[in-house]
Amino acid sequence: MLKDLIHHKQYANASLLKAVRQHETAANDAELRKLLHHIILADRFWLSLILGLPFAVEEESRTPESLDAIAAQYRETHAREITWLAQASESDLARSLETPYISDFSCSVAQALMQVCMHSHGHRAQCSARLRLLGVAPPNMDFILWLKDRPAPDWE
């Protein structure tokens, strides 16, 4: 189930980015750009923690000026995530993580990945509401509909 959720997250994020990029008003909307960056910022943080890599908080926290730069972060992050997930074992998913941002707390890698899925889902809903305000119909990103054919992310 967790692997399905990760694959769906990638599909849904790519679908959302594509919808935003296809409409000039949405593509130039600073609020949408900030939300999209926030989604991938959290994803990149947790993935770095899982992979044991350093995370440059100050640098990563700066919202890129272009939607293309944000989309590149999504593609790169999702490629790294899928590569790791493809070889991850049950013991990898059960491994304990600690973050300096939540004191006296640890969680499993699986729980961290679930957090990333739920976090991105919530913010994609915010992005969809923003798109509607801008007169753009958001893409259908329902998990249950994705399950039928399991389409790959379309990063174009």
PyMOL commands that set and color helices and strands:
alter all, ss='L'
color gray80, all
select helices_A, chain A and resi 2-21+24-27+30-51+57-61+67-87+90-94+109-133+143-149
alter helices_A, ss='H'
color red, helices_A
select strands_A, chain A and resi 96-98+106-108
alter strands_A, ss='S'
color yellow, strands_A
deselect
rebuild
show_as cartoon
